[in-house]
């Protein structure tokens, strides 16, 4: 019951993420989960999307290097220790976890996104000025 994950190799420069998300948006591809690991010059963007074939074509048509692999998705309870319990199952089965990332279930009208930026205050001001609601620690505790 594997699921498809796309790995997109991107330059670590201003505008790259908006370019990728815009390409996906223009092709009606919805991002369900994502993770990005970065170095000074490039990033590795991992995506779970609603339509991997369309996403691959759209991104490769724009000269992005995209790889599709099968990954395992597992539903775990939202309580302390539940991730440890799931990882322990794999450990006891002598299965190495190379990497993982998590996402919370979204509401019907909203999804939560965490951004790492160079200047938090500038990013917060820009988002608030555009009408976005910023998530607080209290909001996180309510999830």
TORLUM-206799 format. One record per residue: residue number from 0; residue in three letters; chain; x, y negated, z of N, C-alpha, C in turn. Coordinates in Angstrom, 2 decimals. Last residue first. Layout:
% residues N
+-----+-----+----+---------+---------+---------+---------+---------+---------+---------+---------+---------+
!   i !  aa ! ch !    n.c1 !    n.c2 !    n.c3 !   ca.c1 !   ca.c2 !   ca.c3 !    c.c1 !    c.c2 !    c.c3 !
+-----+-----+----+---------+---------+---------+---------+---------+---------+---------+---------+---------+
! NUM ! Ala !  A !       X !       Y !       Z !       X !       Y !       Z !       X !       Y !       Z !
...
+-----+-----+----+---------+---------+---------+---------+---------+---------+---------+---------+---------+
END
This chain:
% residues 143
+-----+-----+----+---------+---------+---------+---------+---------+---------+---------+---------+---------+
!   i !  aa ! ch !    n.c1 !    n.c2 !    n.c3 !   ca.c1 !   ca.c2 !   ca.c3 !    c.c1 !    c.c2 !    c.c3 !
+-----+-----+----+---------+---------+---------+---------+---------+---------+---------+---------+---------+
! 142 ! Unk !  A !   -4.46 !  -21.91 !   18.14 !   -4.56 !  -20.94 !   17.04 !   -4.76 !  -19.54 !   17.55 !
! 141 ! Unk !  A !   -3.92 !  -23.58 !   20.24 !   -5.33 !  -23.23 !   20.01 !   -5.50 !  -22.18 !   18.91 !
! 140 ! Unk !  A !   -1.24 !  -24.17 !   20.09 !   -1.70 !  -23.33 !   21.21 !   -3.13 !  -22.86 !   21.03 !
! 139 ! Unk !  A !   -1.24 !  -25.94 !   17.96 !   -0.63 !  -24.63 !   17.80 !   -1.12 !  -23.67 !   18.88 !
! 138 ! Unk !  A !   -2.39 !  -28.18 !   19.15 !   -3.08 !  -27.50 !   18.06 !   -2.56 !  -26.09 !   17.89 !
! 137 ! Unk !  A !   -0.33 !  -28.85 !   20.96 !   -1.64 !  -28.44 !   21.48 !   -2.46 !  -27.71 !   20.41 !
! 136 ! Unk !  A !    1.64 !  -29.66 !   19.21 !    1.87 !  -28.45 !   19.99 !    0.54 !  -27.92 !   20.54 !
! 135 ! Unk !  A !   -0.17 !  -30.76 !   16.23 !    0.56 !  -30.98 !   17.48 !    0.83 !  -29.64 !   18.16 !
! 134 ! Unk !  A !   -0.27 !  -31.66 !   12.85 !   -0.47 !  -30.62 !   13.84 !    0.40 !  -30.91 !   15.06 !
! 133 ! Unk !  A !   -1.78 !  -34.46 !   11.33 !   -0.58 !  -33.77 !   11.76 !   -0.92 !  -32.77 !   12.87 !
! 132 ! Unk !  A !   -3.83 !  -34.92 !    8.61 !   -3.82 !  -34.73 !   10.06 !   -2.58 !  -33.93 !   10.42 !
! 131 ! Unk !  A !   -3.41 !  -37.29 !    5.96 !   -3.26 !  -35.95 !    6.50 !   -3.28 !  -35.97 !    8.02 !
! 130 ! Unk !  A !   -3.44 !  -39.79 !    4.74 !   -4.69 !  -39.23 !    5.25 !   -4.60 !  -37.83 !    5.81 !
! 129 ! Unk !  A !   -1.14 !  -41.00 !    4.08 !   -1.87 !  -40.37 !    2.97 !   -3.15 !  -39.69 !    3.45 !
! 128 ! Unk !  A !   -0.16 !  -41.71 !    6.55 !   -0.61 !  -42.78 !    5.66 !   -1.40 !  -42.24 !    4.46 !
! 127 ! Unk !  A !    0.63 !  -39.16 !    7.39 !   -0.49 !  -39.84 !    8.05 !   -1.05 !  -40.95 !    7.17 !
! 126 ! Unk !  A !    2.82 !  -38.75 !    5.64 !    1.65 !  -37.86 !    5.62 !    0.43 !  -38.52 !    6.26 !
! 125 ! Unk !  A !    4.55 !  -40.85 !    6.39 !    4.09 !  -40.72 !    5.00 !    2.83 !  -39.86 !    4.92 !
! 124 ! Unk !  A !    4.97 !  -40.27 !    9.11 !    4.34 !  -41.53 !    8.70 !    3.78 !  -41.43 !    7.29 !
! 123 ! Unk !  A !    6.27 !  -37.78 !    8.90 !    4.99 !  -37.90 !    9.62 !    4.25 !  -39.17 !    9.20 !
! 122 ! Unk !  A !    8.59 !  -38.52 !    7.52 !    7.66 !  -37.56 !    6.92 !    6.29 !  -37.67 !    7.58 !
! 121 ! Unk !  A !    9.79 !  -40.26 !    9.37 !    9.41 !  -40.75 !    8.04 !    8.39 !  -39.82 !    7.39 !
! 120 ! Unk !  A !   10.17 !  -38.48 !   11.54 !    9.34 !  -39.69 !   11.71 !    8.88 !  -40.23 !   10.35 !
! 119 ! Unk !  A !   11.93 !  -36.49 !   10.52 !   10.56 !  -36.17 !   10.92 !    9.67 !  -37.40 !   10.98 !
! 118 ! Unk !  A !   14.08 !  -36.24 !    8.09 !   13.67 !  -37.27 !    9.03 !   12.20 !  -37.05 !    9.36 !
! 117 ! Unk !  A !   14.47 !  -33.84 !    6.65 !   15.61 !  -34.57 !    7.18 !   15.25 !  -35.58 !    8.23 !
! 116 ! Unk !  A !   12.24 !  -31.10 !    7.54 !   12.65 !  -32.23 !    6.72 !   13.84 !  -32.93 !    7.38 !
! 115 ! Unk !  A !   10.27 !  -28.36 !    7.39 !   11.55 !  -28.81 !    7.95 !   12.05 !  -29.90 !    7.01 !
! 114 ! Unk !  A !    6.85 !  -27.80 !    8.01 !    7.87 !  -28.34 !    7.12 !    9.12 !  -28.71 !    7.89 !
! 113 ! Unk !  A !    4.22 !  -25.58 !    8.10 !    5.30 !  -26.16 !    8.89 !    6.41 !  -26.58 !    7.93 !
! 112 ! Unk !  A !    0.77 !  -25.59 !    7.60 !    2.08 !  -25.53 !    6.97 !    3.09 !  -26.22 !    7.89 !
! 111 ! Unk !  A !   -2.35 !  -24.04 !    7.73 !   -1.32 !  -24.76 !    8.46 !    0.03 !  -24.53 !    7.81 !
! 110 ! Unk !  A !   -5.35 !  -24.68 !    5.93 !   -4.20 !  -23.82 !    6.19 !   -3.18 !  -24.66 !    6.93 !
! 109 ! Unk !  A !   -8.92 !  -24.92 !    5.76 !   -7.60 !  -25.45 !    6.09 !   -6.56 !  -24.34 !    6.19 !
! 108 ! Unk !  A !  -11.40 !  -23.79 !    5.37 !  -11.10 !  -25.06 !    4.71 !   -9.69 !  -25.57 !    4.94 !
! 107 ! Unk !  A !  -11.59 !  -21.38 !    6.67 !  -12.19 !  -21.50 !    5.34 !  -11.73 !  -22.76 !    4.61 !
! 106 ! Unk !  A !   -8.28 !  -20.95 !    8.07 !   -9.71 !  -21.17 !    8.20 !  -10.29 !  -21.28 !    6.79 !
! 105 ! Unk !  A !   -5.86 !  -18.28 !    7.70 !   -6.32 !  -19.65 !    7.51 !   -7.82 !  -19.74 !    7.78 !
! 104 ! Unk !  A !   -3.74 !  -16.45 !    9.85 !   -4.92 !  -16.48 !    8.99 !   -5.41 !  -17.91 !    8.89 !
! 103 ! Unk !  A !   -0.28 !  -17.30 !    9.84 !   -1.55 !  -17.14 !   10.54 !   -2.67 !  -17.13 !    9.52 !
! 102 ! Unk !  A !    2.59 !  -15.49 !    8.88 !    1.66 !  -16.59 !    8.66 !    0.37 !  -16.28 !    9.38 !
! 101 ! Unk !  A !    6.09 !  -14.70 !    8.95 !    4.71 !  -14.51 !    9.36 !    3.88 !  -15.71 !    8.96 !
! 100 ! Unk !  A !    8.77 !  -12.71 !    7.74 !    8.17 !  -14.01 !    8.00 !    6.71 !  -13.78 !    8.28 !
!  99 ! Unk !  A !   11.88 !  -10.95 !    7.74 !   10.43 !  -11.01 !    7.88 !   10.01 !  -12.45 !    8.02 !
!  98 ! Unk !  A !   14.45 !   -8.75 !    6.55 !   13.94 !  -10.06 !    6.93 !   12.45 !   -9.96 !    7.12 !
!  97 ! Unk !  A !   15.11 !   -6.03 !    6.93 !   16.08 !   -6.96 !    6.34 !   15.71 !   -8.41 !    6.64 !
!  96 ! Unk !  A !   14.82 !   -3.65 !    9.26 !   14.07 !   -4.80 !    8.74 !   15.09 !   -5.80 !    8.24 !
!  95 ! Unk !  A !   15.42 !   -0.22 !    8.92 !   15.98 !   -1.55 !    9.13 !   15.06 !   -2.61 !    8.52 !
!  94 ! Unk !  A !   14.22 !    2.57 !   10.54 !   13.98 !    1.70 !    9.39 !   14.50 !    0.30 !    9.74 !
!  93 ! Unk !  A !   13.96 !    4.62 !   12.44 !   15.27 !    4.34 !   11.84 !   15.14 !    3.52 !   10.54 !
!  92 ! Unk !  A !   11.69 !    4.75 !   13.83 !   11.71 !    5.52 !   12.58 !   13.01 !    5.30 !   11.80 !
!  91 ! Unk !  A !   12.21 !    2.94 !   15.79 !   12.19 !    4.35 !   16.18 !   12.18 !    5.27 !   14.96 !
!  90 ! Unk !  A !   11.89 !    0.65 !   14.24 !   13.18 !    0.97 !   14.83 !   13.25 !    2.45 !   15.19 !
!  89 ! Unk !  A !    9.15 !    0.73 !   13.68 !   10.12 !    0.85 !   12.58 !   11.49 !    1.24 !   13.11 !
!  88 ! Unk !  A !    8.15 !    0.39 !   16.27 !    7.74 !    1.55 !   15.47 !    8.76 !    1.79 !   14.36 !
!  87 ! Unk !  A !    9.21 !   -2.09 !   16.91 !    9.70 !   -0.91 !   17.62 !    9.32 !    0.38 !   16.88 !
!  86 ! Unk !  A !    7.64 !   -3.80 !   15.42 !    9.06 !   -3.63 !   15.06 !    9.66 !   -2.38 !   15.71 !
!  85 ! Unk !  A !    5.25 !   -3.56 !   16.88 !    5.30 !   -3.16 !   15.47 !    6.74 !   -2.92 !   15.03 !
!  84 ! Unk !  A !    6.09 !   -4.58 !   19.37 !    5.54 !   -3.23 !   19.27 !    5.61 !   -2.72 !   17.84 !
!  83 ! Unk !  A !    6.80 !   -7.19 !   18.66 !    7.81 !   -6.26 !   19.19 !    7.33 !   -4.83 !   19.06 !
!  82 ! Unk !  A !    4.30 !   -8.18 !   18.00 !    5.33 !   -8.07 !   16.96 !    6.40 !   -7.09 !   17.41 !
!  81 ! Unk !  A !    3.09 !   -8.08 !   20.55 !    2.53 !   -7.30 !   19.45 !    3.53 !   -7.14 !   18.31 !
!  80 ! Unk !  A !    4.14 !   -9.82 !   22.46 !    4.59 !   -8.44 !   22.44 !    4.09 !   -7.61 !   21.28 !
!  79 ! Unk !  A !    1.34 !  -11.91 !   22.85 !    2.75 !  -11.66 !   23.12 !    3.06 !  -10.16 !   23.12 !
!  78 ! Unk !  A !   -0.97 !  -11.67 !   20.11 !   -0.70 !  -11.70 !   21.55 !    0.79 !  -11.42 !   21.76 !
!  77 ! Unk !  A !   -2.67 !  -10.93 !   17.74 !   -2.12 !  -12.23 !   18.07 !   -1.99 !  -12.34 !   19.59 !
!  76 ! Unk !  A !   -1.85 !   -7.77 !   16.17 !   -2.62 !   -8.61 !   17.08 !   -1.90 !   -9.90 !   17.40 !
!  75 ! Unk !  A !   -1.07 !   -7.43 !   12.70 !   -0.79 !   -7.19 !   14.11 !   -1.64 !   -8.14 !   14.95 !
!  74 ! Unk !  A !   -0.92 !   -5.94 !    9.62 !   -1.75 !   -6.80 !   10.47 !   -1.44 !   -6.43 !   11.92 !
!  73 ! Unk !  A !    1.65 !   -6.01 !    7.24 !    1.03 !   -5.33 !    8.38 !    0.26 !   -6.33 !    9.22 !
!  72 ! Unk !  A !    3.01 !   -5.30 !    4.10 !    2.26 !   -6.24 !    4.91 !    1.58 !   -5.48 !    6.03 !
!  71 ! Unk !  A !    6.01 !   -4.73 !    2.48 !    4.97 !   -4.16 !    3.32 !    4.31 !   -5.28 !    4.10 !
!  70 ! Unk !  A !    6.75 !   -5.37 !   -0.98 !    7.00 !   -5.51 !    0.44 !    5.83 !   -4.90 !    1.19 !
!  69 ! Unk !  A !    8.22 !   -5.19 !   -4.17 !    7.18 !   -4.71 !   -3.26 !    7.65 !   -4.89 !   -1.82 !
!  68 ! Unk !  A !    9.21 !   -8.07 !   -6.08 !    9.48 !   -6.83 !   -5.37 !    8.27 !   -6.44 !   -4.53 !
!  67 ! Unk !  A !   10.26 !  -10.07 !   -8.71 !    9.11 !   -9.52 !   -8.02 !    9.51 !   -8.20 !   -7.36 !
!  66 ! Unk !  A !   12.02 !  -13.06 !   -9.24 !   12.09 !  -11.63 !   -9.08 !   10.86 !  -11.17 !   -8.30 !
!  65 ! Unk !  A !   12.87 !  -15.73 !  -11.36 !   11.87 !  -15.14 !  -10.46 !   12.06 !  -13.63 !  -10.44 !
!  64 ! Unk !  A !   14.23 !  -18.72 !  -12.14 !   14.58 !  -17.31 !  -12.03 !   13.67 !  -16.71 !  -10.96 !
!  63 ! Unk !  A !   12.60 !  -21.09 !  -14.20 !   12.94 !  -20.63 !  -12.86 !   13.26 !  -19.14 !  -12.93 !
!  62 ! Unk !  A !   11.77 !  -22.10 !  -16.71 !   13.18 !  -21.77 !  -16.48 !   13.56 !  -21.47 !  -15.03 !
!  61 ! Unk !  A !    9.12 !  -22.20 !  -17.14 !    9.76 !  -23.46 !  -16.75 !   11.20 !  -23.24 !  -16.30 !
!  60 ! Unk !  A !    8.49 !  -19.59 !  -17.55 !    8.33 !  -20.50 !  -18.68 !    8.98 !  -21.86 !  -18.42 !
!  59 ! Unk !  A !    8.74 !  -18.69 !  -14.94 !    9.81 !  -18.35 !  -15.90 !    9.71 !  -19.21 !  -17.15 !
!  58 ! Unk !  A !    6.32 !  -19.76 !  -13.89 !    7.62 !  -20.20 !  -13.39 !    8.76 !  -19.87 !  -14.35 !
!  57 ! Unk !  A !    4.33 !  -18.46 !  -15.40 !    4.37 !  -19.92 !  -15.31 !    5.74 !  -20.42 !  -14.87 !
!  56 ! Unk !  A !    4.93 !  -15.72 !  -14.95 !    4.97 !  -16.29 !  -16.30 !    5.12 !  -17.81 !  -16.24 !
!  55 ! Unk !  A !    4.57 !  -15.55 !  -12.16 !    5.86 !  -15.20 !  -12.77 !    5.97 !  -15.85 !  -14.14 !
!  54 ! Unk !  A !    1.86 !  -16.30 !  -11.90 !    2.91 !  -17.08 !  -11.26 !    4.27 !  -16.82 !  -11.91 !
!  53 ! Unk !  A !    0.56 !  -14.24 !  -13.28 !    0.44 !  -15.61 !  -13.77 !    1.56 !  -16.48 !  -13.19 !
!  52 ! Unk !  A !    1.30 !  -12.10 !  -11.57 !    1.64 !  -12.09 !  -13.00 !    1.60 !  -13.49 !  -13.60 !
!  51 ! Unk !  A !    0.25 !  -12.72 !   -9.02 !    1.69 !  -12.69 !   -9.23 !    2.08 !  -12.72 !  -10.70 !
!  50 ! Unk !  A !   -2.05 !  -14.33 !   -7.57 !   -1.93 !  -13.82 !   -8.94 !   -0.45 !  -13.82 !   -9.33 !
!  49 ! Unk !  A !   -1.88 !  -15.24 !   -4.97 !   -3.09 !  -14.52 !   -5.36 !   -3.00 !  -13.90 !   -6.75 !
!  48 ! Unk !  A !    1.37 !  -14.60 !   -3.44 !    0.38 !  -15.43 !   -4.15 !   -0.82 !  -14.57 !   -4.56 !
!  47 ! Unk !  A !    4.01 !  -15.02 !   -1.41 !    2.92 !  -14.09 !   -1.64 !    1.82 !  -14.96 !   -2.26 !
!  46 ! Unk !  A !    7.44 !  -15.87 !   -1.89 !    6.02 !  -16.20 !   -1.98 !    5.15 !  -14.95 !   -2.07 !
!  45 ! Unk !  A !   10.46 !  -17.33 !   -1.02 !    9.69 !  -16.08 !   -1.07 !    8.22 !  -16.43 !   -0.97 !
!  44 ! Unk !  A !   13.16 !  -18.96 !   -2.26 !   11.77 !  -19.15 !   -1.92 !   11.05 !  -17.81 !   -2.09 !
!  43 ! Unk !  A !   16.21 !  -19.85 !   -1.49 !   15.52 !  -18.64 !   -1.89 !   14.09 !  -18.77 !   -1.35 !
!  42 ! Unk !  A !   18.14 !  -22.61 !   -2.73 !   17.23 !  -21.99 !   -1.78 !   16.64 !  -20.72 !   -2.37 !
!  41 ! Unk !  A !   21.38 !  -24.24 !   -2.96 !   20.19 !  -23.58 !   -3.49 !   19.35 !  -23.00 !   -2.36 !
!  40 ! Unk !  A !   23.43 !  -25.72 !   -1.65 !   23.14 !  -25.95 !   -3.06 !   21.85 !  -25.31 !   -3.58 !
!  39 ! Unk !  A !   23.51 !  -25.05 !    1.09 !   23.76 !  -26.43 !    0.66 !   23.26 !  -26.69 !   -0.76 !
!  38 ! Unk !  A !   20.70 !  -22.88 !    1.44 !   22.12 !  -23.17 !    1.61 !   22.30 !  -24.61 !    1.15 !
!  37 ! Unk !  A !   17.68 !  -21.57 !    2.89 !   18.46 !  -22.50 !    2.09 !   19.93 !  -22.48 !    2.42 !
!  36 ! Unk !  A !   14.67 !  -19.87 !    2.52 !   15.99 !  -19.87 !    3.15 !   16.86 !  -20.74 !    2.27 !
!  35 ! Unk !  A !   11.23 !  -19.99 !    2.98 !   12.38 !  -20.46 !    2.21 !   13.63 !  -20.41 !    3.08 !
!  34 ! Unk !  A !    8.11 !  -18.44 !    2.48 !    9.29 !  -18.60 !    3.33 !   10.39 !  -19.13 !    2.44 !
!  33 ! Unk !  A !    4.56 !  -18.15 !    2.44 !    5.84 !  -18.50 !    1.87 !    6.90 !  -18.60 !    2.94 !
!  32 ! Unk !  A !    1.32 !  -17.06 !    1.39 !    2.38 !  -17.12 !    2.40 !    3.66 !  -17.52 !    1.71 !
!  31 ! Unk !  A !   -0.39 !  -17.76 !   -0.65 !   -0.95 !  -17.19 !    0.57 !    0.05 !  -17.20 !    1.71 !
!  30 ! Unk !  A !   -1.00 !  -20.05 !   -3.14 !    0.04 !  -19.51 !   -2.26 !   -0.63 !  -19.02 !   -0.99 !
!  29 ! Unk !  A !   -2.73 !  -19.56 !   -6.11 !   -2.83 !  -19.98 !   -4.72 !   -1.77 !  -19.28 !   -3.89 !
!  28 ! Unk !  A !   -2.74 !  -20.77 !   -9.31 !   -2.14 !  -19.76 !   -8.44 !   -2.16 !  -20.32 !   -7.02 !
!  27 ! Unk !  A !   -3.49 !  -22.38 !  -11.46 !   -4.51 !  -21.85 !  -10.57 !   -4.00 !  -20.69 !   -9.70 !
!  26 ! Unk !  A !   -1.53 !  -23.69 !  -12.73 !   -1.89 !  -22.39 !  -13.28 !   -2.87 !  -21.64 !  -12.37 !
!  25 ! Unk !  A !   -1.07 !  -25.90 !  -11.23 !   -1.57 !  -26.11 !  -12.59 !   -2.03 !  -24.81 !  -13.24 !
!  24 ! Unk !  A !    0.06 !  -24.61 !   -8.96 !   -1.25 !  -25.26 !   -8.89 !   -1.87 !  -25.43 !  -10.27 !
!  23 ! Unk !  A !    2.57 !  -23.85 !   -9.96 !    1.62 !  -22.84 !   -9.50 !    0.19 !  -23.41 !   -9.47 !
!  22 ! Unk !  A !    3.64 !  -26.38 !  -10.50 !    3.51 !  -25.38 !  -11.58 !    2.48 !  -24.33 !  -11.19 !
!  21 ! Unk !  A !    3.62 !  -27.44 !   -7.90 !    2.81 !  -28.05 !   -8.95 !    2.60 !  -27.08 !  -10.11 !
!  20 ! Unk !  A !    5.48 !  -25.86 !   -6.58 !    4.08 !  -25.81 !   -6.15 !    3.15 !  -26.43 !   -7.18 !
!  19 ! Unk !  A !    7.80 !  -26.60 !   -8.06 !    7.33 !  -25.21 !   -8.01 !    5.86 !  -25.15 !   -7.63 !
!  18 ! Unk !  A !    7.88 !  -29.39 !   -7.55 !    7.84 !  -28.88 !   -8.91 !    7.29 !  -27.46 !   -8.93 !
!  17 ! Unk !  A !    8.14 !  -29.53 !   -4.82 !    6.92 !  -30.05 !   -5.42 !    6.78 !  -29.57 !   -6.86 !
!  16 ! Unk !  A !   10.71 !  -28.40 !   -4.59 !    9.54 !  -27.71 !   -4.02 !    8.24 !  -28.21 !   -4.63 !
!  15 ! Unk !  A !   12.31 !  -30.36 !   -5.92 !   12.23 !  -28.99 !   -6.40 !   10.97 !  -28.27 !   -5.87 !
!  14 ! Unk !  A !   12.52 !  -32.86 !   -4.77 !   11.57 !  -32.67 !   -5.85 !   11.40 !  -31.24 !   -6.32 !
!  13 ! Unk !  A !   15.92 !  -32.81 !   -3.87 !   14.63 !  -33.49 !   -3.78 !   13.77 !  -33.20 !   -5.01 !
!  12 ! Unk !  A !   17.42 !  -29.55 !   -3.83 !   17.44 !  -30.98 !   -4.11 !   16.01 !  -31.52 !   -4.07 !
!  11 ! Unk !  A !   18.56 !  -26.77 !   -4.20 !   18.30 !  -27.47 !   -2.96 !   18.45 !  -28.97 !   -3.23 !
!  10 ! Unk !  A !   17.00 !  -24.90 !   -6.78 !   18.04 !  -25.84 !   -6.36 !   17.61 !  -26.51 !   -5.07 !
!   9 ! Unk !  A !   15.81 !  -21.54 !   -6.30 !   15.58 !  -22.96 !   -6.56 !   16.79 !  -23.78 !   -6.11 !
!   8 ! Unk !  A !   14.48 !  -18.49 !   -7.13 !   15.74 !  -19.16 !   -6.82 !   15.62 !  -20.62 !   -7.26 !
!   7 ! Unk !  A !   11.91 !  -16.71 !   -5.72 !   12.22 !  -17.74 !   -6.70 !   13.51 !  -18.44 !   -6.24 !
!   6 ! Unk !  A !   10.31 !  -13.75 !   -5.43 !   11.47 !  -14.47 !   -4.95 !   11.88 !  -15.43 !   -6.06 !
!   5 ! Unk !  A !    7.13 !  -12.56 !   -4.59 !    7.97 !  -13.22 !   -5.59 !    9.12 !  -13.90 !   -4.88 !
!   4 ! Unk !  A !    5.81 !   -9.47 !   -3.67 !    6.43 !  -10.72 !   -3.21 !    7.26 !  -11.27 !   -4.35 !
!   3 ! Unk !  A !    3.01 !   -7.40 !   -3.56 !    4.04 !   -8.05 !   -4.38 !    4.52 !   -9.33 !   -3.71 !
!   2 ! Unk !  A !    2.63 !   -4.74 !   -1.17 !    2.16 !   -5.97 !   -1.82 !    3.32 !   -6.60 !   -2.56 !
!   1 ! Unk !  A !    1.93 !   -1.23 !   -0.77 !    2.83 !   -2.38 !   -0.83 !    2.13 !   -3.57 !   -1.48 !
!   0 ! Unk !  A !    0.83 !    1.20 !    0.00 !    0.00 !    0.00 !    0.00 !    0.87 !   -1.25 !    0.00 !
+-----+-----+----+---------+---------+---------+---------+---------+---------+---------+---------+---------+
END
